[in-house]
Amino acid sequence: MSYTTQMDAARKGILTPQMENVLKHEPVTKETLFEKIASGKIAIPANKNHKNLLGVGIGEGLKTKVNVNLGVSEDSFDQELELEKARLSIEYKADAIMDLSTYGDTRGFRKRLIELSPLMIGTVPMYDAVAKLGKKVEKLSVDSLFEVVESHCKDGVDFLTIHAGLTRVAAEVYEKNPRLTHIVSRGGSILYRWMRANDKENPFYEHYDRLLEICQKHDVTLSLGDGLRPGSLKDATDAPQIQELIFLGELTKRAWEQSVQVMIEGPGHVPINEIEANVLLEKKLCHGAPFYVLGPLVSDIAPGYDHITAAIGGAVAASAGADFLCYVTPAEHLRLPDLNDVKEGLIASRIAAHAGDIAKGLEGAIEKDHKMSGFRGRLDWMGMFNSCIDPVKAREYRSSSMPIDGNVCTMCGDLCPIKNLTQN
């Protein structure tokens, strides 16, 4: 029996290779996986043209996943460095990589990245349209935009960020509700500028069926972007953000009717006390579709430390039901991240995801912590290193300050409470 997409396969009861991989790594039965993919509550981004892809599920009842952003810009153009970031991300167990390149031979780089990566790959075609066709945004034609979308799908991109919910109505709501930080989504700002210059509807909204046809053909998941996401705590959970989310809910149902998988992208900058409400709103308005959040950052005053503000928000979001965290690095708001920034941001987001999984009561999550605690309780350093999220850093810290008694550490030395209680 043939199928068009992972959703179509689930509805027909066909177990795909990608689903088999999900079943190996997640606390879910085949029957539950079929049901949740069929209903849209789980997505497995898996382009038919991404040949070395390992299938990963995102959504209800699964582990919280983490994405890494990379890509070149006109001011920082080193494709080899970006590929090294991709290798590092694979080594440190990211679940996805987004290529946000905006300059140069973007397609050549994208193909190399897809060939390299067994992780799912996401892109924002609007960025590439500007890079490929020039910075005169107003002159981009509808056909040229869809040609770029088709190109990404043919190359093997597994999920596309498309800001289809930033409609003329949503734009009017934004204009009537002044913001402190305006529109901070790069793709959203480009589309807003295009709409205003041409006095036309968002082409991805007006021609949404055309977009769905392309995605269905290649089995590409739509990551419906939040072009009006808040870029500051003051703008969080405001009328423009919620208006766009309402449209994304409408577009989600239309995609599912064509068996196209959907994720919903979310904020952004959100006060910690509003995060749970944001997750609830997305799940309600978008019918349980997987929720993919950037952070969210719980403070605006920590440039250089925004991987921490994002990890705090990510842990709260994941515990409330968010399914997918986009990492934030220490370089956020300041510059393109370097290799160390990528590692720090990825590890921080992985910690947040795991903390969320513990709070959700996900099978097998807290058992990892119990295992680590057992090694600590026996002063088993090798066990601790082998169980921690970053063994390299843990070993470096310990070796940099060794105690007289090699069984303990230099924090307590001979006064180590575990040693005193277990070895006397």
C-alpha positions as CSV (number, residue, x, y, z in Angstrom):
1,M,0.0,0.0,0.0
2,S,1.4,3.4,-0.9
3,Y,1.2,6.7,1.0
4,T,1.9,10.3,0.4
5,T,3.0,11.6,3.9
6,Q,3.7,10.2,7.3
7,M,0.2,11.4,8.3
8,D,-1.3,9.6,5.4
9,A,0.6,6.4,6.3
10,A,-0.6,6.6,9.9
11,R,-4.2,7.0,8.7
12,K,-3.8,3.9,6.5
13,G,-2.0,1.9,9.3
14,I,1.3,1.7,7.4
15,L,4.4,1.6,9.7
16,T,7.1,3.7,8.0
17,P,10.9,3.3,8.7
18,Q,10.7,6.7,10.4
19,M,7.9,5.5,12.7
20,E,9.9,2.4,13.5
21,N,12.8,4.6,14.6
22,V,10.5,6.7,16.8
23,L,9.2,3.5,18.5
24,K,12.8,2.4,19.3
25,H,13.4,5.6,21.2
26,E,10.1,6.8,22.7
27,P,7.7,5.5,25.4
28,V,4.8,5.0,23.0
29,T,3.0,2.1,21.4
30,K,2.5,1.6,17.7
31,E,-1.2,2.0,18.0
32,T,-0.8,5.3,20.0
33,L,1.7,6.6,17.5
34,F,-0.6,5.9,14.6
35,E,-3.5,7.6,16.3
36,K,-1.5,10.8,17.3
37,I,0.2,11.2,13.9
38,A,-3.2,10.7,12.2
39,S,-4.8,13.3,14.4
40,G,-1.9,15.8,14.0
41,K,-0.8,15.7,17.7
42,I,2.6,14.1,16.6
43,A,4.6,15.0,13.6
44,I,7.6,13.2,12.1
45,P,9.3,15.7,9.7
46,A,10.7,13.4,7.0
47,N,11.2,14.6,3.4
48,K,11.3,11.7,1.0
49,N,14.4,13.2,-0.5
50,H,16.4,13.3,2.8
51,K,18.0,9.9,2.3
52,N,20.1,9.5,5.5
53,L,17.4,10.9,7.9
54,L,16.7,9.2,11.2
55,G,13.0,9.7,11.9
56,V,12.2,11.8,15.1
57,G,8.8,12.4,16.5
58,I,7.6,15.7,17.9
59,G,4.5,16.0,20.0
60,E,2.2,14.8,22.7
61,G,3.6,12.0,24.9
62,L,7.1,12.1,23.3
63,K,10.4,13.5,24.6
64,T,10.8,17.3,24.2
65,K,13.0,17.9,21.2
66,V,15.7,20.6,20.7
67,N,16.6,22.5,17.5
68,V,19.9,24.3,16.6
69,N,19.9,27.3,14.3
70,L,22.9,28.0,12.1
71,G,23.7,29.5,8.7
72,V,25.7,32.2,7.0
73,S,25.0,35.9,6.7
74,E,26.5,38.7,4.6
75,D,28.6,39.8,7.6
76,S,29.7,36.4,8.7
77,F,30.2,34.1,5.7
78,D,32.0,30.9,6.4
79,Q,30.2,27.8,5.2
80,E,32.8,25.4,6.6
81,L,32.4,26.9,10.1
82,E,28.6,26.4,9.8
83,L,29.1,22.8,8.8
84,E,31.4,22.3,11.8
85,K,28.5,23.7,13.9
86,A,26.3,21.1,12.4
87,R,28.7,18.3,13.3
88,L,29.0,19.6,16.8
89,S,25.2,19.7,17.1
90,I,25.0,16.0,15.9
91,E,27.7,15.1,18.4
92,Y,25.9,16.8,21.3
93,K,22.6,15.2,20.4
94,A,20.4,17.9,18.9
95,D,17.2,16.6,17.3
96,A,17.0,19.1,14.4
97,I,19.0,21.8,12.6
98,M,17.6,24.9,11.0
99,D,19.6,26.5,8.2
100,L,18.9,30.2,8.3
101,S,21.4,31.3,5.6
102,T,20.7,34.6,3.9
103,Y,23.8,35.1,1.7
104,G,25.9,33.4,-1.0
105,D,25.4,30.0,-2.5
106,T,22.6,29.1,-0.1
107,R,21.5,26.1,-2.1
108,G,24.9,24.6,-2.3
109,F,25.3,24.9,1.4
110,R,21.8,23.5,2.0
111,K,22.6,20.4,0.0
112,R,25.8,19.8,1.8
113,L,24.1,20.2,5.2
114,I,21.3,17.7,4.2
115,E,23.8,15.2,2.9
116,L,25.8,15.5,6.2
117,S,22.9,15.4,8.6
118,P,20.9,12.4,9.8
119,L,18.9,15.0,11.9
120,M,15.9,16.6,10.4
121,I,16.6,19.9,8.6
122,G,14.4,23.0,8.6
123,T,14.6,26.2,6.6
124,V,12.8,29.5,6.0
125,P,12.3,29.9,2.3
126,M,11.6,33.6,2.6
127,Y,15.1,34.2,3.8
128,D,16.5,32.3,0.7
129,A,14.2,34.2,-1.6
130,V,15.7,37.5,-0.5
131,A,19.2,36.0,-0.7
132,K,18.7,34.5,-4.1
133,L,16.6,37.2,-5.7
134,G,18.0,40.3,-4.1
135,K,17.1,42.6,-1.3
136,K,14.3,44.5,-3.1
137,V,11.6,42.7,-1.2
138,E,8.8,44.6,-2.8
139,K,9.6,43.2,-6.2
140,L,9.5,39.5,-5.2
141,S,6.8,37.8,-7.3
142,V,4.4,35.1,-6.0
143,D,5.8,32.6,-8.5
144,S,9.4,33.3,-7.4
145,L,8.5,32.7,-3.8
146,F,6.9,29.3,-4.6
147,E,9.8,28.4,-6.8
148,V,12.1,28.8,-3.8
149,V,9.7,26.7,-1.7
150,E,9.8,23.9,-4.3
151,S,13.5,24.1,-4.5
152,H,13.9,23.5,-0.7
153,C,11.5,20.6,-0.8
154,K,13.3,19.0,-3.8
155,D,16.6,19.4,-1.9
156,G,15.3,17.3,1.0
157,V,14.3,19.9,3.7
158,D,12.1,18.2,6.3
159,F,10.2,21.2,7.6
160,L,9.6,24.7,6.4
161,T,8.9,27.8,8.5
162,I,6.2,29.7,6.6
163,H,4.6,32.8,8.1
164,A,1.2,32.1,6.5
165,G,-0.8,33.5,9.4
166,L,0.4,37.1,9.1
167,T,-2.6,38.1,7.1
168,R,-3.8,41.6,6.2
169,V,-6.2,41.3,9.1
170,A,-3.4,40.3,11.5
171,A,-1.3,43.2,10.1
172,E,-4.1,45.6,10.8
173,V,-4.4,44.4,14.4
174,Y,-0.6,44.9,14.8
175,E,-0.9,48.5,13.5
176,K,-3.7,49.3,15.9
177,N,-1.8,47.9,18.9
178,P,1.6,49.6,19.0
179,R,4.5,47.5,20.3
180,L,7.7,48.3,22.1
181,T,9.7,46.1,19.7
182,H,7.5,46.1,16.6
183,I,7.9,43.0,14.4
184,V,11.1,41.0,15.4
185,S,10.5,38.0,13.2
186,R,12.8,38.4,10.2
187,G,10.5,36.4,7.9
188,G,7.4,38.2,9.3
189,S,9.0,41.6,8.7
190,I,9.8,40.8,5.1
191,L,6.3,39.6,4.4
192,Y,4.8,42.6,6.2
193,R,6.9,44.9,4.0
194,W,5.9,43.0,0.9
195,M,2.2,43.2,1.7
196,R,2.3,46.9,2.4
197,A,4.3,47.7,-0.7
198,N,2.1,45.7,-3.0
199,D,-1.2,46.2,-1.2
200,K,-1.9,42.5,-1.4
201,E,-2.6,39.6,0.9
202,N,0.1,37.4,2.2
203,P,0.9,35.1,-0.8
204,F,1.3,32.1,1.5
205,Y,-2.1,32.6,3.0
206,E,-3.8,33.5,-0.3
207,H,-2.2,30.6,-2.2
208,Y,-2.1,28.2,0.8
209,D,-3.5,25.3,-1.3
210,R,-0.5,25.7,-3.6
211,L,1.8,25.4,-0.7
212,L,0.1,22.3,0.7
213,E,0.3,20.6,-2.7
214,I,4.1,21.1,-2.7
215,C,4.5,19.9,0.9
216,Q,2.3,16.8,0.3
217,K,4.3,15.9,-2.8
218,H,7.6,15.7,-0.9
219,D,6.2,14.9,2.6
220,V,7.4,18.2,4.1
221,T,6.1,19.3,7.4
222,L,4.8,22.9,7.7
223,S,6.2,24.8,10.7
224,L,3.7,27.6,10.7
225,G,5.8,30.6,11.8
226,D,4.8,33.3,14.3
227,G,5.6,36.5,12.3
228,L,4.1,38.5,15.1
229,R,5.8,36.8,18.0
230,P,6.8,39.2,20.8
231,G,10.3,40.4,20.9
232,S,10.0,41.8,24.5
233,L,8.2,41.0,27.7
234,K,6.0,44.0,27.2
235,D,4.7,42.7,23.9
236,A,4.0,39.2,25.1
237,T,0.6,37.6,24.7
238,D,-0.8,40.7,23.0
239,A,-3.6,41.1,20.4
240,P,-1.4,40.8,17.3
241,Q,0.2,37.6,18.6
242,I,-3.1,36.0,19.4
243,Q,-4.8,37.1,16.2
244,E,-2.1,35.4,14.2
245,L,-2.4,32.3,16.3
246,I,-6.1,32.1,15.5
247,F,-5.2,32.1,11.8
248,L,-2.6,29.4,12.3
249,G,-5.3,27.2,13.9
250,E,-7.4,27.6,10.7
251,L,-4.4,26.8,8.5
252,T,-3.6,23.8,10.6
253,K,-6.9,22.1,9.9
254,R,-6.6,22.8,6.2
255,A,-3.2,21.2,6.1
256,W,-4.4,18.1,7.9
257,E,-7.2,17.8,5.4
258,Q,-4.5,17.2,2.8
259,S,-2.5,14.9,5.1
260,V,0.3,17.6,5.5
261,Q,1.9,17.6,9.0
262,V,2.0,20.8,11.0
263,M,3.9,22.3,13.9
264,I,3.1,25.7,15.3
265,E,5.9,28.2,16.2
266,G,5.6,30.2,19.3
267,P,7.3,33.1,21.2
268,G,9.7,34.6,21.9
269,H,10.0,36.8,24.9
270,V,7.4,35.9,27.6
271,P,7.2,36.6,31.4
272,I,7.6,33.4,33.2
273,N,4.0,33.6,34.7
274,E,2.5,33.8,31.1
275,I,4.3,30.8,29.6
276,E,1.7,28.2,30.7
277,A,-1.1,30.3,29.3
278,N,0.7,30.6,25.9
279,V,1.1,26.8,25.7
280,L,-2.6,26.4,26.6
281,L,-3.7,28.9,24.0
282,E,-1.6,27.2,21.2
283,K,-3.0,23.8,22.1
284,K,-6.6,25.0,22.2
285,L,-6.5,27.3,19.1
286,C,-4.3,25.0,17.0
287,H,-6.1,21.7,17.9
288,G,-3.3,20.0,19.7
289,A,-0.6,20.5,17.0
290,P,3.0,20.2,18.3
291,F,4.2,23.5,19.7
292,Y,7.7,24.8,18.8
293,V,9.0,27.6,21.0
294,L,12.0,30.0,20.7
295,G,13.1,29.9,24.4
296,P,10.9,31.5,25.5
297,L,13.2,34.2,27.1
298,V,11.9,35.2,30.5
299,S,13.9,38.4,30.8
300,D,15.1,41.1,28.4
301,I,18.2,42.3,30.3
302,A,20.6,39.4,29.9
303,P,22.5,39.7,26.6
304,G,25.5,37.4,26.8
305,Y,23.4,35.0,29.0
306,D,20.3,34.6,27.0
307,H,20.9,30.8,26.8
308,I,20.1,30.9,30.5
309,T,16.9,33.1,30.2
310,A,15.8,30.8,27.4
311,A,16.5,27.6,29.3
312,I,14.4,28.8,32.2
313,G,11.6,29.6,29.9
314,G,12.1,26.4,27.9
315,A,11.8,24.3,31.0
316,V,8.6,25.9,32.1
317,A,7.2,25.7,28.5
318,A,8.1,22.0,28.2
319,S,6.6,21.2,31.6
320,A,3.4,22.9,30.4
321,G,3.2,20.9,27.2
322,A,5.5,22.5,24.6
323,D,7.0,19.8,22.4
324,F,10.0,21.4,20.7
325,L,12.5,24.0,21.9
326,C,14.6,26.1,19.6
327,Y,17.9,26.7,21.3
328,V,19.2,30.2,22.2
329,T,22.9,30.9,22.5
330,P,24.9,33.4,24.6
331,A,25.3,35.3,21.4
332,E,21.6,36.0,20.9
333,H,20.9,39.7,20.2
334,L,24.6,40.3,19.8
335,R,26.2,38.4,16.9
336,L,26.3,35.1,15.0
337,P,27.2,32.4,17.5
338,D,30.6,30.6,17.4
339,L,31.2,26.9,18.1
340,N,31.3,27.4,21.8
341,D,28.1,29.4,21.8
342,V,26.4,26.6,19.8
343,K,27.5,24.0,22.4
344,E,26.4,26.2,25.4
345,G,23.1,27.0,23.9
346,L,22.4,23.4,22.9
347,I,23.3,21.9,26.3
348,A,21.2,24.6,28.1
349,S,18.2,23.7,25.9
350,R,18.7,20.0,26.3
351,I,18.7,20.5,30.1
352,A,15.5,22.5,29.8
353,A,13.9,19.8,27.7
354,H,14.8,17.1,30.1
355,A,13.5,19.1,33.1
356,G,10.2,19.5,31.2
357,D,10.0,15.8,30.5
358,I,10.5,15.0,34.2
359,A,7.7,17.4,35.1
360,K,5.4,15.8,32.4
361,G,6.1,12.4,34.1
362,L,7.5,11.0,30.8
363,E,8.4,7.4,31.2
364,G,12.2,6.9,31.7
365,A,13.0,10.6,32.2
366,I,13.6,10.9,36.0
367,E,15.2,7.4,36.0
368,K,18.3,9.0,34.4
369,D,18.6,11.4,37.3
370,H,18.1,8.5,39.8
371,K,20.9,6.7,38.0
372,M,23.2,9.7,38.3
373,S,22.3,10.1,42.0
374,G,23.2,6.5,42.6
375,F,26.7,7.0,41.2
376,R,27.1,10.2,43.4
377,G,26.0,8.3,46.4
378,R,28.8,5.8,45.8
379,L,31.4,8.4,44.7
380,D,31.6,6.5,41.4
381,W,33.2,9.2,39.3
382,M,33.3,7.1,36.1
383,G,29.6,6.4,36.4
384,M,28.9,10.0,37.0
385,F,30.9,11.1,33.9
386,N,29.2,8.4,31.7
387,S,25.7,9.5,32.8
388,C,25.9,13.3,32.6
389,I,24.7,15.4,29.7
390,D,28.2,16.8,28.9
391,P,30.9,14.3,30.0
392,V,33.7,16.4,28.4
393,K,33.0,19.5,30.5
394,A,32.5,17.5,33.6
395,R,35.8,15.7,33.2
396,E,37.6,19.0,32.5
397,Y,36.2,20.6,35.7
398,R,37.2,17.7,37.9
399,S,40.7,17.3,36.4
400,S,41.4,21.1,36.8
401,S,41.2,20.8,40.6
402,M,42.0,17.4,42.1
403,P,41.8,16.7,45.8
404,I,44.3,14.9,48.0
405,D,41.9,12.1,48.4
406,G,40.9,11.1,44.8
407,N,37.5,9.7,45.9
408,V,36.1,13.2,46.8
409,C,36.3,16.7,45.3
410,T,37.9,19.9,46.3
411,M,34.6,21.5,47.4
412,C,34.5,19.4,50.7
413,G,37.7,17.4,50.6
414,D,38.0,15.2,53.7
415,L,34.7,16.6,55.0
416,C,32.8,15.0,52.1
417,P,29.4,14.0,53.7
418,I,29.0,11.0,51.4
419,K,32.5,9.7,52.2
420,N,31.9,10.2,56.0
421,L,28.6,8.4,56.0
422,T,29.4,5.5,53.7
423,Q,33.0,4.7,54.2
424,N,33.4,4.7,58.0
